[in-house]
Amino acid sequence: MKRSAKNILLAAGVTSSVLGITFAVPSFIKEIYGVAIVSTILIIGGMIIIAYSIGE
């Protein structure tokens, strides 16, 4: 994989994880579980993308 593609994947993974955390914490505090579940899935997806971009 090209270096630029790795950097783009890494940026996408970090952005996904940060957005997921940003939405998950207040959602769990306010007990809005639908948004919290989607945010948690976004965090996990971001971590998988980060692992893939570093591992390649």
C-alpha positions in Angstrom: 0.0 0.0 0.0 1.3 3.5 -0.8 2.3 5.8 2.0 -0.3 8.3 1.1 -3.1 5.7 1.3 -1.8 4.6 4.7 -1.9 8.2 5.9 -5.4 8.7 4.6 -6.6 5.5 6.3 -4.8 6.5 9.6 -6.5 10.0 9.5 -9.9 8.4 8.8 -9.4 6.0 11.7 -8.3 8.6 14.2 -11.2 10.9 13.1 -13.7 8.1 13.4 -12.4 7.2 16.9 -12.5 10.8 18.1 -16.0 11.4 16.8 -17.2 8.2 18.4 -15.8 9.1 21.8 -17.1 12.6 21.5 -20.7 11.3 20.9 -20.5 8.2 23.1 -19.6 9.7 26.5 -22.5 12.3 26.6 -24.9 9.7 25.2 -24.1 7.3 28.0 -24.4 10.0 30.6 -27.8 11.2 29.2 -28.9 7.5 28.8 -29.5 7.9 25.0 -28.5 4.3 24.3 -29.2 4.3 20.5 -26.7 7.0 19.8 -24.3 5.5 22.3 -24.3 2.1 20.5 -23.7 3.7 17.1 -20.9 5.8 18.6 -19.3 2.7 20.1 -19.5 0.9 16.8 -17.8 4.0 15.2 -15.0 3.8 17.8 -14.4 0.1 17.1 -14.5 0.7 13.4 -11.9 3.5 13.8 -9.6 1.3 15.8 -9.8 -1.5 13.2 -8.9 1.0 10.5 -6.0 2.3 12.5 -4.7 -1.2 13.1 -5.1 -2.1 9.4 -3.2 1.1 8.3 -0.4 0.5 10.8 -0.1 -3.2 10.1 0.1 -2.9 6.3 
